[in-house]
Each structure stands twice: as structure tokens, then as C-alpha cells.
């Protein structure tokens, strides 16, 4: 159950070899599961690096897989976070796990809850709310509710580093599996199309998202220092 680990630019990453590998870990190790990609490797603030290093980082992007292989870990799989949360539900909802769903705008959030209830009959969603927290009082009320309802898994789709900060604060009140999901609810409900399989298989989802959303160009700039560090073996 102890997967190989490597430090990539100061972030500890676990090398899971398959979906079963990470799902087995999820079932016995309730922590934050944080998707690691080239952007996080280069740009994550220290507080987020500390949160990952105290929990479990996994290879969400092609860049992190490349870096792990460069560091001598050959049996490592790319495991997109937009699939991980659904695979957790698929495996564990029939075992009686309780889930808490956080994030997205009100419309996408409502559509997510409705679709989950349709696709996973009997799923036990003990609480949910959208990601638009107006102030600290609403944020604290959410943390209090998670602590009160005691879910086994909490999925938070608010974008990084906001979601990691929230999950870290939730974890201090209640031990559970926490998974940050970025825009996964938008993909799940069809509000945003996911890259076609060819782009996924070739590790080019980031490029597909950029081509569809050129406004992401500032985020894509992180790939330049990442590739330089990779080529010069400074990761």
C-alpha cells in the first residue's frame, strides 16, 4: 500500500500505478488528495505545498508523470481528478459512505446533485452547497456543517488554491477523504466539454482547454519554466 514517492520542486508526489491502487489507498487513508500538475509544481504557494506534503499528492497531469519517470519511477499512472471523485463514489457509495458536495455556481451545483442522485441510486449525500461563499461567516458555517454531518468523503470544486485552503481547514475539524476538483462539476454536467480522448491519451488536455478558453493564457505560462526545469533536470 506504500506507493513510491518523489519530491518534485518541493512537492511530495505519490506514484499510484492504477485506479485500483489509489482507490485502495482512499479506502484506508482519509486525507486530502491533491491533484498535482505542472502548474502546481511551479506556482503553488508554500502553504499549499505544505498541505500536499502533509497529505497525498497524486499525478493529475502529464507533467507530473513525466517528472516522476525522470526521477526513476516507471510504474506511475496519470489519474485525472475529474475522474477520481466519480470512481470513489462508484466504489464506496454502496458500502454506505456518506458524501458532502461543495462547489461550482448554483446552477451547475444543483445539476451535479441531481445527476449524482440519478446515476447512483441510494447515494447518501449528507450535505452540499455551491462554491459562492459570500463571507467568512458562510465559510465557517460550511466547515461547521461538515464537522456536524461527518461525511466519509468531501468533494470541493472551487479552484486552486482556494479549495485546498478550505479542505485544510475542514480537515482540522473532521477527518475524512477530501478531494479538490477544480472545474470537474462543469465537466460532469456538460456545462464545459472535456477534451476528446485523443487529447487525453496524449497528455494534451491542458492545450485543449487553452484553445477553447484563450483567457487561460496566463496559467499556461507556467509550462515554460516547468519544461526548462524538466529539460535541465532541476525538478
C-alpha positions as CSV (number, residue, x, y, z in Angstrom):
1,X,0.0,0.0,0.0
2,X,3.0,2.3,0.3
3,X,3.5,3.8,-3.1
4,X,6.8,5.3,-4.2
5,X,7.2,8.9,-3.5
6,X,9.4,11.6,-5.1
7,X,9.9,15.3,-4.3
8,X,9.2,17.4,-7.4
9,X,10.3,21.0,-7.0
10,X,9.4,20.7,-3.3
11,X,6.1,18.9,-3.6
12,X,5.9,15.2,-2.5
13,X,4.1,13.2,-5.1
14,X,2.8,9.6,-4.7
15,X,3.2,7.3,-7.7
16,X,-0.1,5.4,-8.0
17,X,0.1,2.8,-10.7
18,X,-3.7,2.4,-11.4
19,X,-7.2,3.5,-10.4
20,X,-7.4,0.5,-8.1
21,X,-4.1,1.5,-6.5
22,X,-5.3,4.9,-5.5
23,X,-8.8,3.8,-4.6
24,X,-7.5,1.2,-2.2
25,X,-5.5,4.0,-0.5
26,X,-8.5,6.2,-0.4
27,X,-10.4,3.5,1.4
28,X,-8.0,3.2,4.3
29,X,-6.3,6.6,4.5
30,X,-8.6,9.5,5.0
31,X,-6.6,12.6,4.0
32,X,-6.5,15.4,1.4
33,X,-5.9,14.0,-2.1
34,X,-4.5,16.8,-4.1
35,X,-4.0,16.7,-7.9
36,X,-0.5,17.6,-8.9
37,X,0.2,19.1,-12.4
38,X,2.8,21.3,-14.0
39,X,1.1,24.5,-12.8
40,X,1.1,23.4,-9.1
41,X,4.7,22.2,-9.4
42,X,5.8,25.6,-10.5
43,X,3.4,28.0,-8.9
44,X,1.8,26.5,-5.8
45,X,2.3,28.8,-2.8
46,X,4.2,27.4,0.2
47,X,1.1,26.9,2.3
48,X,-0.4,24.6,-0.4
49,X,2.9,22.7,-0.8
50,X,2.9,22.1,2.9
51,X,-0.7,20.9,2.8
52,X,0.2,18.5,-0.1
53,X,3.3,17.2,1.7
54,X,1.3,16.5,4.9
55,X,-1.3,14.6,2.8
56,X,-1.3,12.8,-0.5
57,X,-0.4,14.4,-3.9
58,X,-1.1,12.3,-7.0
59,X,-0.3,12.7,-10.7
60,X,-3.2,14.5,-12.3
61,X,-1.3,16.0,-15.2
62,X,1.2,14.7,-17.9
63,X,3.9,17.0,-16.5
64,X,3.9,15.3,-13.1
65,X,4.0,11.9,-14.7
66,X,7.0,13.0,-16.8
67,X,8.8,14.3,-13.7
68,X,8.2,11.1,-11.7
69,X,9.5,9.0,-14.6
70,X,12.6,11.2,-14.8
71,X,13.2,10.6,-11.1
72,X,13.2,6.8,-11.7
73,X,9.5,5.8,-11.0
74,X,8.4,3.9,-14.1
75,X,5.1,2.5,-12.9
76,X,3.1,5.6,-12.5
77,X,-0.3,6.5,-14.0
78,X,-1.9,9.8,-14.8
79,X,-5.1,9.9,-12.8
80,X,-7.3,12.9,-13.6
81,X,-9.1,14.4,-10.6
82,X,-12.2,14.9,-12.7
83,X,-12.5,11.1,-12.8
84,X,-11.2,10.3,-9.3
85,X,-14.2,11.6,-7.4
86,X,-16.6,9.6,-9.5
87,X,-14.6,6.4,-9.1
88,X,-14.6,7.0,-5.3
89,X,-18.4,7.2,-5.5
90,X,-18.7,4.2,-7.7
91,X,-16.7,2.0,-5.3
92,X,-17.8,3.3,-2.0
93,X,-21.4,4.6,-2.1
94,X,-22.7,1.0,-2.0
95,X,-20.6,0.5,1.1
96,X,-22.6,3.1,2.9
97,X,-20.2,6.0,2.6
98,X,-21.5,9.5,3.2
99,X,-20.7,12.3,0.8
100,X,-20.6,16.1,1.0
101,X,-20.6,18.1,-2.3
102,X,-19.2,21.6,-2.4
103,X,-18.6,24.0,-5.3
104,X,-19.5,25.5,-8.6
105,X,-22.1,28.1,-9.3
106,X,-25.6,27.5,-8.1
107,X,-26.9,26.2,-11.4
108,X,-24.1,23.7,-12.0
109,X,-24.1,22.7,-8.4
110,X,-27.8,21.8,-8.5
111,X,-27.4,19.9,-11.7
112,X,-24.5,18.0,-10.2
113,X,-26.6,16.9,-7.2
114,X,-29.5,15.9,-9.5
115,X,-27.2,13.8,-11.8
116,X,-25.5,12.1,-8.9
117,X,-28.8,11.0,-7.5
118,X,-29.9,9.7,-10.8
119,X,-26.7,7.8,-11.7
120,X,-26.0,6.4,-8.2
121,X,-29.4,5.4,-6.7
122,X,-29.3,5.5,-2.9
123,X,-26.2,7.7,-2.7
124,X,-26.0,9.3,0.7
125,X,-25.3,13.0,0.2
126,X,-25.4,14.3,3.8
127,X,-24.8,17.9,2.8
128,X,-24.0,20.2,-0.1
129,X,-23.6,23.8,-1.1
130,X,-22.4,25.8,-4.0
131,X,-19.0,27.4,-4.1
132,X,-20.1,31.0,-3.8
133,X,-19.3,31.8,-0.1
134,X,-20.1,35.4,0.4
135,X,-18.1,36.0,3.6
136,X,-16.2,34.3,6.4
137,X,-19.4,33.6,8.3
138,X,-20.7,31.4,5.4
139,X,-17.3,29.7,5.1
140,X,-17.3,28.9,8.8
141,X,-20.9,27.7,8.7
142,X,-19.9,25.3,5.9
143,X,-17.0,24.0,7.9
144,X,-19.3,23.5,11.0
145,X,-21.8,21.6,8.9
146,X,-19.2,19.2,7.5
147,X,-18.0,18.6,11.1
148,X,-21.6,18.0,12.2
149,X,-22.7,15.7,9.4
150,X,-19.4,13.7,9.4
151,X,-19.1,12.6,5.8
152,X,-16.7,10.0,4.7
153,X,-15.7,11.9,1.6
154,X,-15.9,15.6,0.8
155,X,-15.5,16.9,-2.8
156,X,-14.6,20.5,-3.2
157,X,-14.7,22.2,-6.7
158,X,-13.6,25.8,-6.2
159,X,-10.3,26.0,-8.0
160,X,-6.7,26.0,-6.6
161,X,-5.5,27.3,-4.1
162,X,-8.9,28.2,-2.7
163,X,-10.2,24.6,-2.5
164,X,-7.0,23.4,-0.8
165,X,-7.3,26.1,1.9
166,X,-10.9,25.2,2.6
167,X,-10.2,21.5,2.7
168,X,-7.3,22.0,5.0
169,X,-9.5,24.0,7.4
170,X,-12.3,21.4,7.2
171,X,-9.7,18.6,7.9
172,X,-8.8,20.3,11.2
173,X,-12.4,19.8,12.4
174,X,-13.3,16.5,10.8
175,X,-11.1,13.6,9.4
176,X,-12.4,12.4,6.0
177,X,-11.3,11.9,2.4
178,X,-11.1,15.3,0.8
179,X,-10.6,15.7,-2.9
180,X,-10.2,19.1,-4.7
181,X,-11.9,19.1,-8.1
182,X,-11.4,22.5,-9.8
183,X,-14.0,22.6,-12.7
184,X,-15.0,19.0,-12.5
185,X,-18.7,19.6,-11.9
186,X,-18.9,21.7,-15.0
187,X,-17.4,18.8,-17.0
188,X,-19.7,16.2,-15.2
189,X,-22.9,18.2,-16.0
190,X,-21.8,19.0,-19.6
191,X,-21.6,22.8,-18.9
192,X,-17.9,22.6,-20.2
193,X,-16.8,19.8,-22.6
194,X,-13.9,17.7,-21.7
195,X,-11.1,17.2,-24.2
196,X,-11.7,14.3,-26.7
197,X,-9.9,11.0,-25.9
198,X,-7.1,11.7,-28.3
199,X,-6.1,14.8,-26.4
200,X,-6.5,13.0,-23.1
201,X,-4.3,10.0,-24.2
202,X,-1.5,12.2,-25.4
203,X,-1.4,14.3,-22.2
204,X,-2.7,17.4,-24.0
205,X,-5.8,18.3,-22.1
206,X,-4.2,21.5,-20.9
207,X,-3.7,22.6,-24.5
208,X,-7.3,21.7,-25.5
209,X,-8.6,23.8,-22.5
210,X,-6.4,26.7,-23.6
211,X,-7.6,26.5,-27.2
212,X,-11.2,26.6,-26.0
213,X,-10.5,29.2,-23.4
214,X,-7.7,31.5,-24.5
215,X,-8.3,33.6,-21.4
216,X,-6.3,30.9,-19.5
217,X,-3.1,32.1,-21.2
218,X,-1.5,33.4,-18.0
219,X,-1.9,30.0,-16.4
220,X,-0.3,28.3,-19.4
221,X,2.8,30.4,-19.0
222,X,3.8,28.1,-16.1
223,X,4.6,25.3,-18.6
224,X,7.6,27.3,-19.9
225,X,9.6,27.2,-16.6
226,X,8.3,23.7,-16.0
227,X,9.7,22.4,-19.2
228,X,13.0,24.3,-18.6
229,X,13.4,22.7,-15.2
230,X,12.5,19.3,-16.7
231,X,15.0,19.5,-19.5
232,X,17.7,20.8,-17.2
233,X,16.8,18.2,-14.5
234,X,16.1,20.8,-11.9
235,X,12.8,19.5,-10.7
